């Protein structure tokens, strides 16, 4: 799956033929159809594999207070690392889900469902981190963490898309600055200082 992910990440789902996938993974055509009913079924399993790995990674980074006690800092550090991956790849989208989402959602409902489940998992992780920040009095208790997680995710996805189109990190850097400032301004102490 890792070899196939690499091909899809560099190109796209529909531009990669079955023979190219088989050659990359070193599997004969007959064996492929033993495991997968079609290229679409393969795509579903590929996305599940990628999303499971990404969810595990994001969980270990974002929900591990032993690495960084400040939950907001964990979010911004993860986003900063995404900028680094974007630069290392020569300006390619650093997330296979974002790369394939606009391509496959209208053409494959099974793949769309997997993408939706992955997005829900990602939003739950972000929401948990923001809830932790609320408990640590870094964000207001009345903040709707779920809505804020959706806003961060949508802003970041849009910034990645624009960065890939422009081949520039500026949209991602701008989004990161906005997210940092927004969360800093919501900190109860910062908010109460503004009222004085």
Secondary structure, 3 states (H helix, E strand, C coil): CHHHHHHHHHCCCCCCCHHHHHHHHCCCHHHHHHHCCCHHHHHHHHHHHHHHHHHHHHHHHHCCCCCCCCHHHHHHHHHHHHHHHHHHCCCCCCCHHHHHHHHHCCCCHHHHHHHHHHHHHHHHHHHHHHHHHHHCCCCCCCCCHHHHHHHHHHHHHHHHHHHHHHCCCHHHHHHHHHHHHHHHHHCHHHHHHHHC
